[in-house]
Amino acid sequence: MPSWEDFKPFIVTGLALGGVYALSGVGTVVLYRATGVLNLAFGAVGAMGAFISWSLIDRGTVPDGIAFLICILFGGVVTLAYGLAFGPPLAGRDPLVKATATLGLALIMLGAMSWIWSDKARSLNLPTTNSSFEVGDVLVNWTQVIAFALGVAVAAGTAAFLRFTNVGTAMRALASDREITATLGVPVLRVEAIAWLFSGLLAGASGLLLANLIGLDAATLTFLFISSLAATLIARLRSISVTLIAAIVVGLVSALVTPILEISQYRDMAPFVLATIALLWLSRHREISFARRAG
Amino acid sequence: MRARLGTGDGVRLGVIAALLLFCLLGLPGMLSTYWIDVLTLVAIYSVVALGLNVLMGRVGLVSLGQIAVLALGAWIAARLSFATGLPFPIVLLLSGVLTMVLGTVIGLPALRLSGLYLALITLMLAGTITVVLTATNFPNGGSGFLGYTDTDQGGTAMRRPSIAETDPAFYRYTVVVAAVLFLVALWHVRSKPGRAWAAIRQSEPAALAAGVNTTLYKLWAFALASFLAGVAGGLLAGSVGKLFTFQFSTRESILLLAVVLMGGIYSLWGALVAGAFMKLLPALLDDWGLPADLLTILFGVGILQVLLTAPGGLAQQFPRDMAKLGRALGRLFGRGSPAQEAAK
């Protein structure tokens, strides 16, 4: 068993990773609650944004800052465009169908990425990665701080937004019943568009941070989203605060397993195992019931 | 139940038999080893697609982990093949049965979850299987339980059945096994389980009220899909000889879902189309010098198109389009269209 000293640096990586998971988790939950769409293309869109950012920096056409901003905007624009084009026609369908449709977008992004940027090792460095400070004797860089802080801040901000603003209330209403919400005069399409855009911007931001923290690889970034999905599943796609806690736990557990050599190579399955156990545990008392919303 | 055969069925059976004979006897002589290997993969993946086709089209359950189940089947088959001297058909059967047991054990608790959550939990389990396989690798003749040895030569290839050592012979062997498995699936769909599944897909409460044991039949569907993937895994192990984890990525699972949807989930033919989409199209594109990534994009567009406009997929759309084309051509020649006159 490794000593406490070996674990210390991984607490930092774990918290940073947890912050990004929280970021994508919140984006997923908000979108799911407002539109009923579980966006499985979340990771792919963020990854594509990161690649575009890398290309812009590589060519030197725009300043780095603008390139990073474009990554985030790309996430927002693509997700919003998808939402506007495919949201309404699929609105009345089963959540499973809506989620499956987003796999289409994920495949388009994946195909485009491996076509345009062939599988080659690349790295995307935020300027904040280069400056660091020490806590105890562990080196912490500013990107890690930003990732964690942003995750917590966005989760807190979103929870407050949903609770206290009109649009937030409308989103919560949509989560309960789309038809009744529409009858009450809520501009459903506009509220949904806001959710798509917000979720997309978070996809871009998560893509940028993950590309920095983990590495710029299309498949890795796309499927790392499944790990953050684990956190949202633990929250049953509902609670923002549970998503935040679950995301940080998932991030911490997968990072802290690293120094334990016996199981280190199995660390990537930590999110899946946690999510599976949580889901089965949460559904343990469920009888087969057919309680469905009327309508 | 004894199915009654009408004249339409007779013609259909004849066409299928002729097609099968052509695939078995005609094709191997006409093609190079490369294309025969590709067609072997098409047959194997249509069996995997068949499992997902039944799950999605008949019962209305979505699994995002069929490729991981395929990997499980391939691992079991390779392990059995290296550890024992069992004949190949027994290895196939055992890998099917063991995979089925594992799939059912995994599926049992998951059945409490419905729809979207079930699909997501299969995605999580697939991820878990992939991580484990990345760590353990596939058996290649090494010692111990895992049977993996890290040699420069890359280990020993898995043995093939003695009657099908060569590539064309193994291709024929695979086609026969696949045909048998399609018949198994057809029997399921046409008899009691099929009717129970249809009832469940329409409405679970109604099925329950009609006395259908919904849990049993849902589990049965999972078991069948896992069995099919298990046998397909055994065939895959025999076909390629050496297995690598990257062949069974999550991306492949999503691609499988795409091709199964595009092939059409309400007809077993859809599974055949899906197999061709999955393995033949990439080979063709490669042959024509086009990037295979183009196909990934097309499959993505395909998912969206199928879900929005053509839930029946190609298996339903193609005959309909052909009939339309036939009618259009009939009208064209019947009237002697002005366009044709002008062309002369």
Boltz contact constraints between the chains, C-beta under 6 A:
constraints:
  - contact:
      token1: [A, 89]
      token2: [B, 308]
      max_distance: 6.0
  - contact:
      token1: [A, 95]
      token2: [B, 116]
      max_distance: 6.0
  - contact:
      token1: [A, 96]
      token2: [B, 62]
      max_distance: 6.0
  - contact:
      token1: [A, 96]
      token2: [B, 115]
      max_distance: 6.0
  - contact:
      token1: [A, 96]
      token2: [B, 116]
      max_distance: 6.0
  - contact:
      token1: [A, 96]
      token2: [B, 119]
      max_distance: 6.0
  - contact:
      token1: [A, 97]
      token2: [B, 307]
      max_distance: 6.0
  - contact:
      token1: [A, 99]
      token2: [B, 116]
      max_distance: 6.0
  - contact:
      token1: [A, 101]
      token2: [B, 304]
      max_distance: 6.0
  - contact:
      token1: [A, 101]
      token2: [B, 307]
      max_distance: 6.0
  - contact:
      token1: [A, 103]
      token2: [B, 254]
      max_distance: 6.0
  - contact:
      token1: [A, 103]
      token2: [B, 303]
      max_distance: 6.0
  - contact:
      token1: [A, 104]
      token2: [B, 300]
      max_distance: 6.0
  - contact:
      token1: [A, 104]
      token2: [B, 303]
      max_distance: 6.0
  - contact:
      token1: [A, 104]
      token2: [B, 304]
      max_distance: 6.0
  - contact:
      token1: [A, 107]
      token2: [B, 296]
      max_distance: 6.0
  - contact:
      token1: [A, 107]
      token2: [B, 299]
      max_distance: 6.0
  - contact:
      token1: [A, 107]
      token2: [B, 300]
      max_distance: 6.0
  - contact:
      token1: [A, 108]
      token2: [B, 297]
      max_distance: 6.0
  - contact:
      token1: [A, 108]
      token2: [B, 300]
      max_distance: 6.0
  - contact:
      token1: [A, 110]
      token2: [B, 296]
      max_distance: 6.0
  - contact:
      token1: [A, 111]
      token2: [B, 293]
      max_distance: 6.0
  - contact:
      token1: [A, 111]
      token2: [B, 296]
      max_distance: 6.0
  - contact:
      token1: [A, 111]
      token2: [B, 297]
      max_distance: 6.0
  - contact:
      token1: [A, 114]
      token2: [B, 293]
      max_distance: 6.0
  - contact:
      token1: [A, 115]
      token2: [B, 291]
      max_distance: 6.0
  - contact:
      token1: [A, 115]
      token2: [B, 293]
      max_distance: 6.0
  - contact:
      token1: [A, 223]
      token2: [B, 250]
      max_distance: 6.0
  - contact:
      token1: [A, 226]
      token2: [B, 127]
      max_distance: 6.0
  - contact:
      token1: [A, 265]
      token2: [B, 135]
      max_distance: 6.0
  - contact:
      token1: [A, 266]
      token2: [B, 135]
      max_distance: 6.0
  - contact:
      token1: [A, 268]
      token2: [B, 131]
      max_distance: 6.0
  - contact:
      token1: [A, 269]
      token2: [B, 128]
      max_distance: 6.0
  - contact:
      token1: [A, 269]
      token2: [B, 131]
      max_distance: 6.0
  - contact:
      token1: [A, 272]
      token2: [B, 124]
      max_distance: 6.0
  - contact:
      token1: [A, 272]
      token2: [B, 127]
      max_distance: 6.0
  - contact:
      token1: [A, 272]
      token2: [B, 128]
      max_distance: 6.0
  - contact:
      token1: [A, 275]
      token2: [B, 124]
      max_distance: 6.0
  - contact:
      token1: [A, 276]
      token2: [B, 124]
      max_distance: 6.0
  - contact:
      token1: [A, 279]
      token2: [B, 121]
      max_distance: 6.0
  - contact:
      token1: [A, 280]
      token2: [B, 109]
      max_distance: 6.0
  - contact:
      token1: [A, 283]
      token2: [B, 112]
      max_distance: 6.0
  - contact:
      token1: [A, 283]
      token2: [B, 113]
      max_distance: 6.0
  - contact:
      token1: [A, 286]
      token2: [B, 112]
      max_distance: 6.0
  - contact:
      token1: [A, 290]
      token2: [B, 205]
      max_distance: 6.0
